[in-house]
């Protein structure tokens, strides 16, 4: 931004430029075009004219900060020609990474995408408390992974309904656990909950249907089947607890496991 200012003196012209741009004179570049001239008897003739140039600083949005950070990390990984397309969402943005080296950017089960998402969220949200939700994807990985997890949830749920035994899935991040919970919630006769502490927190799928015991039937005369004389001599059935001692200390429900948090939950610092 350039503009010329005239005044009785050079200093007054600079002050006029500072007042119009709304910044101190130190942030403005001045070029003196013309200075007042003194006449024979000391009388000042003409006015001072200066050219003032000021470029306001570029204010980066949180999306810009997150994108620049991701690109810097990708460059440090030795990956060239990577591009990031940003699409604004309701309270954040989706960052889709495009590069020929897809596998290096996705990682095993999307671990690198999760790392980009987590770290860029920390970087862009440290300025203020207005949370900006970052979501990352590459080559449609998120949709493919979501479909795989939903199919896994249906298969495990079917097996749980058949056997009546609780099944524990492998440890997953909050995003993947929510997909499992959402899929299980649509299946009758089963329920799911999360247990453990990050990064070993996992989903347990259990049956909600009561299975009849073998000795609950009644024979002729209304008497229960089985030999009652030997009941005291029977050994109690073994109880198998699939929960480890580590997990027993962390059975508190986690806020990120609620179904109304969306697929990409807020990261708590």
ROMIZA-365923 format. One line per 5 residues: number of its first residue (from 1); their letters; for each residue x, y, z of N, C-alpha, C. Coordinates in steps of 0.05 Angstrom, whole numbers, plus 32768, in hexadecimal, padded with zeros to 4 digits. Layout:
N
NUM> a> X/Y/Z/X/Y/Z/X/Y/Z; ... $
END
This chain:
269
1> xxxxx> 8011/7FE8/8000/8000/8000/8000/8012/8019/8000; 800F/8029/7FEB/801F/8042/7FE8/800C/805A/7FE6; 8015/8070/7FF2/8005/8088/7FF0/8017/80A0/7FF5; 8012/80B6/7FE8/8021/80CF/7FEC/8012/80E1/8000; 8022/80EF/8010/8018/8101/8025/8027/811B/8023 $
6> xxxxx> 8018/8131/8025/8024/814C/8024/801D/815B/803E; 8030/816B/8047/802C/817B/805F/8040/8191/805F; 803F/81A2/8074/8051/81B9/8075/806E/81AF/8079; 8071/8199/8087/808C/818E/808C/808C/8170/8086; 80A4/8165/8084/80A6/8148/807F/809B/8138/8097 $
11> xxxxx> 80A1/8142/80AF/8098/8134/80C7/807A/8134/80C8; 806D/8149/80C1/8050/814A/80C2/8044/8138/80AD; 8051/8135/8096/8048/8122/8081/804A/8106/808B; 805F/8100/8099/8062/80E5/80A4/804D/80DF/80BA; 8047/80F3/80CA/8032/80F0/80DE/8017/80EB/80D1 $
16> xxxxx> 8012/80F8/80BB/7FF8/80F4/80AD/7FF6/80D8/80A2; 800D/80CD/8098/800D/80B2/808E/8008/809E/80A4; 8015/80A2/80BB/8012/8091/80D2/7FF5/8091/80DC; 7FE8/80A8/80DC/7FCD/80AA/80E5/7FBA/809B/80D2; 7FBF/809D/80B8/7FAD/8090/80A5/7FB0/8072/80A5 $
21> xxxxx> 7FC9/8068/80A7/7FCD/804C/80A6/7FC8/803F/80C1; 7FC7/804F/80D6/7FC1/8045/80F1/7FD7/8035/80FE; 7FF0/803B/80F6/8007/802D/8101/801D/8041/8107; 8030/803A/8118/8047/804D/811D/8057/8052/8105; 8065/8069/8105/8076/8070/80EE/808C/805B/80E8 $
26> xxxxx> 8095/804D/80FE/80AA/803A/80FA/80A2/8022/80E8; 8088/801E/80E5/807F/8008/80D4/8079/8010/80B8; 807F/802A/80B2/8079/8035/8097/8094/803C/8089; 8095/8036/8070/80AD/803D/8060/80A7/8058/8052; 80B8/806C/8057/80B4/8087/804B/80C9/808D/8036 $
31> xxxxx> 80BF/809B/8022/80D1/80A6/800D/80CA/80C3/8009; 80DE/80D4/800E/80D9/80F1/800C/80DA/80F9/7FEF; 80C4/8103/7FE5/80C3/810C/7FC9/80CA/8129/7FC6; 80C1/8139/7FD9/80C6/8156/7FD7/80C6/8162/7FF3; 80D9/8174/7FF8/80DB/8182/8012/80D5/81A0/800E $
36> xxxxx> 80CA/81AD/8022/80C5/81CA/8020/80E0/81D9/801C; 80DE/81EF/800C/80F6/81FF/8006/80F5/821A/8015; 810C/8223/801D/810D/823D/802A/8113/8253/8016; 8105/8269/8018/8109/8280/8006/8120/8291/800F; 8123/82A8/8002/8139/82BA/8008/8138/82C5/8025 $
41> xxxxx> 8121/82CB/802E/811E/82D6/8049/8116/82C1/805D; 811C/82A8/8058/8116/8292/806A/80F9/8288/806A; 80EA/8292/8057/80CE/828A/8055/80CD/826F/8047; 80BE/825C/8052/80BB/8241/8048/80A8/8242/8031; 80B0/8236/801A/809F/8234/8003/8098/8216/7FFD $
46> xxxxx> 8080/8211/7FF5/8078/81F7/7FED/8072/81E5/8005; 806C/81CC/8000/8065/81B9/8015/8077/81A0/8012; 8078/8191/8028/8087/8178/8027/8075/8162/801C; 8081/8150/800C/8072/813A/8000/8082/8120/8005; 8075/810D/8011/8082/80F3/8016/8071/80DC/800B $
51> xxxxx> 807E/80C7/8003/8070/80AF/7FFB/8072/809B/8012; 805C/8091/801B/805B/807E/8032/8052/8063/8027; 8060/804E/802F/8059/8033/8027/8056/8021/8040; 8040/8014/8041/803A/8003/8058/802C/7FE9/804F; 8037/7FD2/8057/802B/7FB9/8052/8021/7FAC/806C $
56> xxxxx> 8007/7FAA/806F/7FFD/7F9E/8088/8007/7F81/808B; 800C/7F78/80A3/8016/7F5C/80A6/8000/7F48/809E; 8009/7F32/8093/7FF6/7F1D/808B/7FED/7F0E/80A4; 7FD3/7F0D/80A8/7FC7/7EFF/80BF/7FBF/7EE3/80B6; 7FCD/7ECF/80C1/7FC8/7EB4/80B9/7FB0/7EA9/80C9 $
61> xxxxx> 7F9E/7E9B/80BB/7F88/7E8E/80C8/7F92/7E74/80D4; 7F81/7E67/80E4/7F89/7E4E/80F0/7F8C/7E38/80DB; 7F7D/7E3A/80C5/7F80/7E27/80AF/7F9B/7E2B/80A2; 7FA3/7E44/809E/7FBD/7E4A/8092/7FD4/7E3E/80A4; 7FD1/7E43/80BE/7FE6/7E39/80D0/7FE8/7E1B/80CF $
66> xxxxx> 7FD1/7E0D/80D0/7FD1/7DF0/80CF/7FDD/7DE6/80B4; 7FD5/7DF2/809F/7FDE/7DE9/8084/7FFC/7DED/8082; 8006/7E05/808A/8023/7E0A/8088/8033/7DF6/8099; 8028/7DF0/80B0/8036/7DDD/80C2/8037/7DC1/80B5; 8021/7DB8/80AA/8021/7D9E/809D/8034/7D9D/8086 $
71> xxxxx> 8034/7DB2/8075/8047/7DB2/805E/8064/7DB2/8067; 806A/7DC0/807D/8085/7DC0/8087/808E/7DA5/8091; 807B/7D96/809E/8082/7D7B/80A7/8085/7D68/8090; 8074/7D6B/807C/8076/7D5A/8064/8090/7D5E/8056; 8098/7D78/8053/80B2/7D7E/8047/80C9/7D72/8056 $
76> xxxxx> 80C7/7D74/8071/80DC/7D68/8082/80DE/7D4A/807F; 80C8/7D3D/8077/80C8/7D20/8073/80D5/7D19/8058; 80DC/7D2D/8048/80E8/7D28/802E/80D4/7D23/8018; 80BB/7D2A/801D/80A6/7D26/8009/80A1/7D40/7FFA; 80A4/7D3F/7FE0/80A1/7D56/7FCF/8086/7D56/7FC0 $
81> xxxxx> 807F/7D6D/7FB6/8067/7D6F/7FA5/804D/7D68/7FB4; 804C/7D6D/7FCD/8034/7D68/7FDD/8023/7D81/7FDD; 8009/7D7D/7FDB/7FF6/7D93/7FDC/7FE0/7D8D/7FF1; 7FD5/7DA2/7FFD/7FC0/7D9F/8010/7FA8/7DB0/8008; 7F91/7DA3/8005/7F79/7DB1/7FFF/7F68/7DB4/8018 $
86> xxxxx> 7F61/7DCD/801E/7F53/7DD3/8037/7F35/7DD9/8031; 7F24/7DCB/803F/7F07/7DD0/803D/7EFC/7DD7/8058; 7EF0/7DEF/805A/7EE6/7DF8/8074/7ECE/7DE7/807C; 7ECC/7DE1/8096/7EB5/7DD3/80A1/7EA8/7DE5/80B6; 7E95/7DDB/80C5/7E85/7DEB/80D7/7E97/7DF9/80EC $
91> xxxxx> 7EA9/7DEA/80F8/7EBA/7DF6/810D/7ED7/7DEF/8108; 7EDF/7DEC/80EF/7EFB/7DE5/80EA/7EFF/7DE2/80CC; 7F10/7DCE/80C5/7F15/7DCA/80A8/7F1F/7DAE/80A4; 7F1B/7DA4/808C/7F25/7D8A/8083/7F3E/7D8F/8071; 7F54/7D82/8078/7F6D/7D85/8069/7F72/7D6B/805A $
96> xxxxx> 7F70/7D6D/8040/7F74/7D55/802F/7F90/7D57/8022; 7FA1/7D45/8029/7FBD/7D45/801F/7FBE/7D36/8005; 7FCB/7D42/7FF1/7FCD/7D35/7FD7/7FEB/7D33/7FD0; 7FF4/7D1A/7FCB/8010/7D15/7FC5/8013/7CFA/7FB8; 8027/7CF6/7FA6/802B/7CDC/7F9B/8034/7CC7/7FB0 $
101> xxxxx> 803F/7CD0/7FC6/8049/7CBE/7FDB/8033/7CBB/7FF0; 801E/7CAD/7FE9/8006/7CAB/7FFA/800C/7C9B/8013; 8019/7C84/8010/801E/7C73/8027/802F/7C80/803C; 8042/7C90/8034/8053/7C9E/8047/8044/7CB3/8057; 802E/7CBD/804C/801F/7CD2/8059/8008/7CC6/806A $
106> xxxxx> 7FFF/7CAF/8064/7FE9/7CA3/8073/7FF4/7C93/808B; 8008/7C83/8086/8013/7C72/809C/8002/7C5A/80A2; 800B/7C4A/80B4/7FFC/7C32/80BB/7FE2/7C39/80C9; 7FCC/7C30/80BD/7FB1/7C35/80C7/7FAC/7C53/80CB; 7FB9/7C64/80BB/7FB4/7C80/80BD/7FC2/7C8E/80D4 $
111> xxxxx> 7FD7/7C82/80DF/7FE5/7C8E/80F6/7FF1/7CA9/80EF; 7FFD/7CAC/80D7/8009/7CC5/80D0/7FF4/7CDB/80CC; 7FDD/7CD3/80C0/7FC7/7CE7/80BD/7FBE/7CF0/80D8; 7FBC/7CDE/80EB/7FB4/7CE5/8106/7FC8/7CF8/8113; 7FE2/7CF3/810D/7FF7/7D04/8119/7FF5/7D20/810D $
116> xxxxx> 7FF1/7D22/80F2/7FED/7D3C/80E6/7FD6/7D4B/80F2; 7FC0/7D3D/80F6/7FA8/7D49/8101/7FAC/7D53/811E; 7FB9/7D43/812E/7FBE/7D4A/814A/7FD1/7D61/814D; 7FE8/7D5F/8140/7FFD/7D73/8143/7FF5/7D8E/8137; 7FE8/7D8E/8120/7FE0/7DA7/8114/7FCA/7DB4/8124 $
121> xxxxx> 7FBA/7DA4/8132/7FA5/7DB0/8144/7FB3/7DBE/815B; 7FC8/7DB2/8166/7FD6/7DBF/817C/7FE3/7DDA/8173; 7FEE/7DDA/815B/7FFC/7DF1/8151/7FE9/7E08/814C; 7FD2/7E03/813E/7FC1/7E19/8136/7FAE/7E22/814D; 7FAA/7E11/8161/7F98/7E19/8177/7FA5/7E25/818F $
126> xxxxx> 7FC0/7E27/818E/7FCD/7E32/81A6/7FCA/7E50/81A9; 7FC1/7E5E/8194/7FBF/7E7B/8196/7FA7/7E84/81A7; 7F91/7E76/81A5/7F79/7E7E/81B5/7F69/7E65/81BC; 7F53/7E69/81CA/7F43/7E53/81D4/7F2C/7E4C/81C2; 7F2A/7E5A/81AB/7F15/7E52/8198/7F1F/7E3A/8189 $
131> xxxxx> 7F14/7E23/8190/7F1E/7E0A/8185/7F17/7E07/8167; 7F2C/7E01/8157/7F29/7DFD/813A/7F2F/7DE0/8135; 7F1A/7DD1/812B/7F1C/7DB5/8127/7F2B/7DAE/810D; 7F40/7D9E/8110/7F50/7D96/80F9/7F4A/7D79/80F2; 7F44/7D73/80D8/7F40/7D58/80CF/7F52/7D54/80B7 $
136> xxxxx> 7F5F/7D3D/80B5/7F71/7D37/809F/7F69/7D1E/8090; 7F70/7D1E/8076/7F6A/7D07/8066/7F7E/7D06/804F; 7F80/7CEF/8042/7F92/7CEC/802B/7F87/7CD4/801A; 7F82/7CDA/8001/7F79/7CC6/7FEE/7F61/7CB6/7FF7; 7F4E/7CC3/8006/7F36/7CB6/800E/7F3A/7CA1/8024 $
141> xxxxx> 7F4F/7CA3/8033/7F55/7C8E/8047/7F40/7C8D/805C; 7F36/7CA4/8066/7F24/7CA5/807C/7F0A/7C95/8076; 7EFF/7C99/805F/7EE6/7C8B/8058/7EEB/7C6D/8056; 7F02/7C65/804A/7F08/7C48/8048/7F0B/7C3C/8064; 7F19/7C4A/8075/7F1E/7C40/8090/7F03/7C3E/809F $
146> xxxxx> 7EF2/7C52/809C/7ED8/7C52/80A9/7EC8/7C3A/80A1; 7EC8/7C34/8087/7EB9/7C1D/807D/7EC4/7C03/8088; 7EDE/7C01/808B/7EEB/7BE9/8096/7EE3/7BE5/80B3; 7EE3/7BFB/80C3/7EDD/7BF9/80DF/7EBF/7BF2/80E3; 7EAE/7BFD/80D3/7E92/7BF7/80D5/7E8D/7BD9/80CF $
151> xxxxx> 7E9A/7BCF/80BB/7E97/7BB2/80B5/7EA2/7BA1/80CB; 7EB9/7BAA/80D7/7EC4/7B9B/80EE/7EB1/7B9B/8105; 7EA5/7BB2/810B/7E92/7BB4/8121/7E7A/7BA1/811D; 7E70/7B9F/8104/7E59/7B8E/80FF/7E61/7B70/8102; 7E79/7B69/80F9/7E81/7B4D/80FC/7E86/7B45/811A $
156> xxxxx> 7E92/7B57/8129/7E97/7B51/8145/7E7D/7B50/8154; 7E6A/7B62/814D/7E50/7B63/815B/7E41/7B49/8155; 7E42/7B40/813D/7E34/7B27/8136/7E3F/7B0F/8146; 7E59/7B0E/8149/7E66/7AF9/8158/7E5F/7AFB/8176; 7E5E/7B13/8180/7E56/7B17/819C/7E3A/7B0E/81A1 $
161> xxxxx> 7E28/7B15/818F/7E0C/7B0C/8192/7E09/7AEE/8191; 7E1A/7AE1/8181/7E19/7AC4/817E/7E24/7AB6/8197; 7E3B/7ABF/81A1/7E48/7AB2/81B7/7E40/7ABD/81D3; 7E38/7AD6/81D4/7E32/7AE3/81ED/7E4B/7AEC/81FC; 7E62/7AEA/81EF/7E7B/7AF2/81FC/7E83/7B0E/81F3 $
166> xxxxx> 7E8D/7B1D/8207/7E97/7B38/8201/7EB1/7B36/81F0; 7EB3/7B47/81DC/7ECA/7B47/81CB/7ED9/7B62/81CD; 7EF3/7B61/81CF/7F03/7B79/81D1/7F12/7B7E/81B7; 7F0F/7B96/81AD/7F1D/7B9D/8194/7F39/7BA8/819B; 7F4A/7BAB/8187/7F64/7BB5/818B/7F63/7BD3/8193 $
171> xxxxx> 7F77/7BDE/81A0/7F77/7BFA/81A7/7F73/7C0C/818E; 7F63/7C21/8191/7F5D/7C33/817B/7F5E/7C50/8186; 7F61/7C62/8173/7F5F/7C7F/817B/7F42/7C87/817E; 7F3D/7C9F/818A/7F21/7CA7/818F/7F10/7CA8/8176; 7F1B/7CB0/815F/7F0C/7CB2/8146/7F02/7C96/813E $
176> xxxxx> 7F13/7C82/813F/7F0B/7C67/8137/7EF9/7C5A/814B; 7EFC/7C60/8165/7EEA/7C55/8179/7ECE/7C5F/8175; 7ECB/7C78/816D/7EB1/7C84/8169/7EA3/7C76/8151; 7EB2/7C6F/813D/7EA6/7C61/8126/7E9B/7C46/8130; 7EAB/7C37/8140/7EA2/7C1E/814A/7E89/7C21/815B $
181> xxxxx> 7E89/7C34/816E/7E72/7C39/817F/7E59/7C40/816E; 7E5C/7C50/815A/7E45/7C58/8149/7E3A/7C40/813A; 7E4C/7C2F/8130/7E43/7C17/8121/7E34/7C03/8134; 7E3F/7BFF/814C/7E33/7BED/815F/7E18/7BF7/8169; 7E16/7C11/816C/7DFD/7C1C/8176/7DE5/7C16/8164 $
186> xxxxx> 7DEA/7C10/814B/7DD5/7C0A/8138/7DCE/7BEC/8137; 7DDB/7BDC/8147/7DD6/7BBF/8147/7DC8/7BB7/8161; 7DB2/7BAA/815F/7DA3/7BA2/8177/7DB1/7B8A/8184; 7DB0/7B89/819F/7DBA/7B73/81AE/7DD7/7B76/81B6; 7DE4/7B8B/81AF/7E00/7B8F/81B7/7E04/7BAC/81C0 $
191> xxxxx> 7E19/7BB0/81CF/7E20/7BCB/81D8/7E3E/7BCD/81D9; 7E49/7BE5/81DA/7E66/7BE9/81DA/7E6E/7BFE/81EE; 7E86/7BFB/81F7/7E92/7C0F/8209/7EB0/7C0F/8206; 7EBC/7C25/820E/7ED9/7C27/820C/7EE6/7C22/8227; 7EFD/7C17/8228/7F0B/7C12/8241/7F29/7C16/823C $
196> xxxxx> 7F37/7C1C/8252/7F54/7C1F/8250/7F5C/7C3D/824E; 7F75/7C41/824B/7F80/7C5C/824A/7F90/7C5F/8230; 7F8F/7C77/8224/7F9F/7C7C/820C/7FBC/7C75/8211; 7FCA/7C6A/81FD/7FC1/7C63/81E2/7FB6/7C46/81E0; 7FB0/7C3A/81F7/7FA7/7C1E/81F7/7F89/7C1C/81FB $
201> xxxxx> 7F7B/7C32/81F8/7F5E/7C31/81FC/7F51/7C23/81E5; 7F3E/7C11/81EC/7F31/7C00/81D7/7F13/7BFD/81DD; 7F06/7BF1/81CA/7EE9/7BEE/81CB/7EE2/7BD1/81D3; 7ECF/7BCE/81E5/7EC4/7BB4/81EC/7EA8/7BB2/81E2; 7EA1/7B9D/81D4/7E86/7B98/81C9/7E7A/7B81/81D9 $
206> xxxxx> 7E63/7B86/81E5/7E56/7B72/81F6/7E39/7B6E/81ED; 7E2F/7B57/81F5/7E13/7B50/81EF/7E00/7B5B/8204; 7DE9/7B65/81FC/7DD5/7B6F/820F/7DBF/7B5A/8213; 7DC0/7B44/8205/7DAC/7B2F/8208/7DB4/7B1B/821D; 7DA2/7B14/822E/7DA7/7B00/8243/7DA5/7AE4/8238 $
211> xxxxx> 7DB9/7AD5/823B/7DBA/7ABA/8231/7DB0/7AA6/8246; 7D9E/7A94/8240/7D94/7A81/8254/7DA9/7A6E/825E; 7DA9/7A67/8278/7DBC/7A54/8283/7DB2/7A38/827D; 7DC5/7A25/827D/7DBF/7A09/8276/7DAC/79FC/828B; 7DAE/7A05/82A4/7D9E/79F8/82B9/7D85/7A07/82C0 $
216> xxxxx> 7D7D/7A1A/82AE/7D65/7A2A/82B3/7D4C/7A1C/82A9; 7D4E/7A06/829A/7D36/79F9/8290/7D29/79E9/82A6; 7D0F/79E4/82A4/7D00/79D5/82B8/7CF7/79BA/82AB; 7CFB/79A5/82B9/7CF2/798B/82AF/7CD6/7985/82B7; 7CCF/796B/82B8/7CB4/7963/82C0/7CAF/7969/82DD $
221> xxxxx> 7C97/7972/82E2/7C90/7979/82FE/7C99/7994/8306; 7CA4/79A4/82F3/7CAC/79BF/82F9/7CC6/79C1/8307; 7CD5/79AB/830A/7CEE/79AC/8318/7D05/79B3/8305; 7D18/79C1/830E/7D2F/79C8/82FE/7D3F/79AF/82F9; 7D4A/79AE/82E1/7D5B/7997/82DA/7D75/7997/82E9 $
226> xxxxx> 7D83/7980/82E8/7D9D/797F/82F4/7D9C/7972/8310; 7DB2/796A/831A/7DB4/795C/8334/7DBA/7971/8349; 7DA6/7977/835A/7DAA/798C/836E/7DBB/7982/8385; 7DBE/7968/8389/7DCD/795E/839F/7DEB/7965/839E; 7DF4/7968/8385/7E10/796D/8382/7E17/798A/837D $
231> xxxxx> 7E04/799C/8382/7E09/79B8/837C/7E1F/79C4/838E; 7E1F/79BC/83A7/7E33/79C6/83B9/7E4F/79BD/83B2; 7E50/79A6/83A5/7E6A/799B/839D/7E75/79A6/8383; 7E63/79B5/8375/7E6D/79C0/835C/7E80/79D7/8360; 7E94/79D7/834F/7EA7/79EE/834F/7E9B/7A06/8341 $
236> xxxxx> 7EA0/7A1D/834B/7E95/7A35/833D/7EA1/7A38/8322; 7E91/7A41/830F/7E9B/7A46/82F4/7EB0/7A5B/82F4; 7EC4/7A57/82E3/7EDA/7A6A/82E1/7ECF/7A84/82D3; 7ED8/7A9A/82DD/7ED0/7AB4/82D1/7EE8/7AC0/82C4; 7EE5/7AC5/82AA/7EFC/7AD1/829B/7EF8/7AEE/8298 $
241> xxxxx> 7F0A/7AFD/82A3/7F08/7B1A/82A0/7F1C/7B23/828B; 7F12/7B2F/8275/7F24/7B37/8260/7F31/7B52/8265; 7F29/7B5E/827B/7F35/7B78/8281/7F4F/7B75/828F; 7F64/7B82/8285/7F7E/7B81/8292/7F7F/7B91/82AB; 7F93/7B8C/82BC/7F95/7B9C/82D5/7F9A/7BB9/82CF $
246> xxxxx> 7FA8/7BBE/82B8/7FAC/7BDA/82B0/7F92/7BE8/82AA; 7F80/7BDA/829B/7F68/7BE6/8292/7F54/7BEA/82A9; 7F56/7BDA/82BE/7F43/7BDC/82D4/7F45/7BF7/82E2; 7F5C/7C04/82E0/7F60/7C1E/82EC/7F54/7C34/82DC; 7F4C/7C2E/82C3/7F43/7C44/82B1/7F28/7C3C/82A4 $
251> xxxxx> 7F14/7C38/82B4/7EFA/7C32/82A9/7EE8/7C4A/82A9; 7EF3/7C61/82AE/7EE3/7C79/82AD/7EDB/7C7F/8291; 7EC2/7C87/828B/7EBA/7C8E/8270/7EC9/7CA6/8266; 7ED1/7CA6/824D/7EDF/7CBB/8240/7ECD/7CCD/822F; 7ED0/7CE7/8230/7EBE/7CF9/8221/7EBF/7CF4/8203 $
256> xxxxx> 7ED6/7CEB/81F9/7ED8/7CE8/81DC/7EC9/7CD0/81D2; 7EBF/7CBE/81E4/7EB1/7CA6/81DB/7E93/7CAB/81D8; 7E89/7CC2/81DE/7E6D/7CC7/81DA/7E67/7CCA/81BC; 7E4F/7CC1/81B4/7E49/7CC0/8198/7E43/7CDB/818C; 7E3C/7CEF/819D/7E35/7D09/8193/7E4C/7D1C/8190 $
261> xxxxx> 7E65/7D11/8191/7E7D/7D22/818F/7E86/7D25/8172; 7E7A/7D17/815F/7E83/7D18/8144/7E9A/7D05/8140; 7EA1/7D00/8127/7EB7/7CED/8121/7ED2/7CF8/8128; 7ED5/7D12/8126/7EEF/7D1F/812C/7EEC/7D2F/8146; 7EF3/7D23/815D/7EEE/7D2F/8176/7F02/7D45/817D $
266> xxxx> 7EFB/7D56/818F/7F0D/7D6B/8198/7F24/7D60/81A7; 7F3B/7D6A/81A3/7F53/7D61/81B1/7F57/7D72/81CA; 7F58/7D65/81E0/7F5B/7D74/81F9/7F79/7D76/81FF; 7F81/7D8E/8206/7F9D/7D93/820C/7FA4/7D8D/8229 $
END
